[in-house]
């Protein structure tokens, strides 16, 4: 009895492995380079052209669209879920336009009724103080991200970091604005779009010292692996603000690479280091900018630029 059961199990396993192999490999040339053709519903070998499977079920929509506008018009679903809203964008909203489904204006009686409904709709979207605080924090992240001009992906990452901090109870004893600002600063670094603490504190309602302190605490507690910021990531933005050419930008990157290899970057501020490299590059390319101009854009002092500049030109073997 036991032997027959074991034999059956072996047979089932063999059948399953054969089915999996059939999906993974082409029976003709044994290639695993299989391509799914969604418009024909076929699984085709890309090497020999054999149709491995046909009449596959298409899980996509029944309508066809050939550009973004057609897809938007034919789509019957709402916006995707997002971490930047406290309810992840799953609740409904009442439009502020006082018009019916046909675009006609509604009566004054209906307008006052819709105003009351809209007001209550906003109130019931948050059920308790915790949700209201989360809504405030996420709106702060959105406001600061807009002021800094960072992309949507950074806002999403910042919202996820804030939610993790909330779940781990790291906000207790700290201000909501401080944690929200620190989450945004961490997200900028994670996404490779660095913003200095000075830039972050300018758009925040929190002091620079508190942002730095809260950021260190959150990154340590949540185990956020942050690599040191590469000064080269500041160069394009600073050069753009200073209206410098592509040649200066390339030369500044070259200075940073050469001097960093000699160990000059260790322990130095990346913004100050980038600013000094841009200043040196502008002199070498005959597009001179004053130390004051570069310092204002990079939000560092002229003394920092002078010190880093002297170190960099000595390392490069350039005599000023």
Long-range contacts (C-beta under 8 A, 24 or more apart in sequence): 22-52, 23-53, 26-50, 26-52, 27-52, 82-156, 82-159, 83-156, 83-159, 83-160, 83-163, 84-138, 84-141, 84-142, 84-155, 84-156, 84-159, 85-135, 85-138, 86-125, 86-126, 86-131, 86-134, 86-135, 86-138, 87-125, 87-131, 91-125, 92-121, 93-121, 94-118, 94-121, 133-176, 134-163, 134-166, 136-176, 137-162, 137-176, 137-177, 137-179, 137-180, 138-162, 138-180, 140-176, 140-177, 140-180, 140-181, 141-180, 141-183, 141-184, 143-203, 144-180, 144-181, 144-184, 144-200, 144-203, 144-204, 145-184, 147-203, 148-184, 148-188, 148-195, 148-199, 148-200, 148-203, 150-188, 150-191, 150-193, 150-195, 151-191, 151-193, 153-191, 154-184, 154-187, 154-188, 154-191, 154-193, 155-187, 157-187, 157-190, 157-191, 158-183, 158-184, 158-186, 158-187, 158-188, 159-183, 161-186, 161-187, 161-218, 161-222, 161-224, 164-222, 165-218, 165-221, 165-222, 168-221, 168-222, 170-217, 170-218, 170-221, 170-222, 174-214, 175-206, 175-210, 177-204, 177-205, 177-206, 178-206, 178-210, 178-211, 178-214, 179-214, 179-218, 181-206, 181-211, 181-214, 182-211, 182-214, 182-215, 182-218, 183-218, 185-211, 185-215, 186-215, 186-218, 186-219, 186-224, 186-226, 189-226, 189-229, 190-224, 190-226, 192-233, 193-233, 194-229, 194-233, 194-234, 194-270, 196-271, 196-299, 198-271, 198-299, 199-299, 228-270, 229-270, 230-270, 231-256, 231-260, 231-265, 231-270, 231-271, 231-273, 231-274, 231-277, 232-256, 232-257, 232-274, 233-270, 234-270, 234-271, 234-274, 234-275, 234-298, 235-274, 235-277, 235-278, 238-274, 238-275, 238-278, 238-294, 238-297, 238-298, 239-278, 241-297, 242-278, 242-282, 242-289, 242-293, 242-294, 242-297, 244-278, 244-281, 244-282, 244-287, 244-289, 245-285, 245-287, 247-285, 247-287, 248-278, 248-281, 248-282, 248-285, 248-287, 249-281, 251-281, 251-284, 251-285, 252-277, 252-278, 252-280, 252-281, 253-277, 254-281, 255-280, 255-281, 255-312, 255-316, 258-315, 258-316, 259-311, 259-312, 259-315, 259-316, 262-315, 264-311, 264-312, 264-315, 268-308, 269-300, 269-304, 271-298, 271-299, 271-300, 272-298, 272-300, 272-304, 272-305, 272-308, 273-308, 274-298, 275-300, 275-304, 275-305, 275-308, 276-304, 276-305, 276-307, 276-308, 276-309, 276-311, 276-312, 277-308, 277-312, 279-305, 279-309, 280-309, 280-312, 280-313, 280-316, 280-318, 284-318
